[in-house]
């Protein structure tokens, strides 16, 4: 007990279209957090982009550690946390889920709690309020989750052999603001279609049928229709994505980034092509990763 401890957590893209609040995939961008016991809690962000985040005990990583530790009935061990990250902040790539997963991992190691993966995921879902990003951040690969605010069911499977392109706009968007665009109710017939798209996409993900995953990624009715107008050239980018061979394109989580699933090995080329065509967005080529949160 007592550190120092270093944990690493991947970025995640949630929903993949119709898998709203349920499906997510871990991507090859990482947040690393070092924890060293100290007299009081403090957080040092090494990256320019993360300046302005709370650095005291109101910080999300610190709050998460506190919540897990209190629930385990242990005494607080204050630490200095040093954070580096190449996960764009506030861009729909799971930066807050990564912070939460990092906090859970640090609490587990610092206090030798030996939490099971499912318990870590439950803590994560209960803090974030939905299970998609945080389950993939913890498990890696692809996760399909059911979370109703109390019970959690998760199926995790390996990272698929595909490429990914993330189109990141210069603006940030808070998940809460993006969720505020959603309707309170959905027509029953439409909801049935949405559920079918989500189920079929999950089955296609499990069997590795990416052309079918891609077709279903384009068929969300739960959130995309209410959000997409906020993102310049959304329809044109979808059209261009298909023209250049992407399996599918959708919002990454609640936005504002867009995510394209593309054939393995074509992610760099498609990223460059789309960045040239749509210079408002910065294109980042990624790969799905099998590793979830881990540490030493
Ligand atoms: N499923 C969530 C949403 C992901 O779309 O609002 C954001 O964290």
Boltz pocket constraint, residues with backbone or C-beta under 6 A from the ligand:
constraints:
  - pocket:
      binder: B
      contacts: [[A, 14], [A, 15], [A, 19], [A, 20], [A, 21], [A, 22], [A, 130], [A, 132], [A, 133], [A, 175], [A, 178], [A, 179], [A, 223], [A, 253], [A, 254]]
      max_distance: 6.0
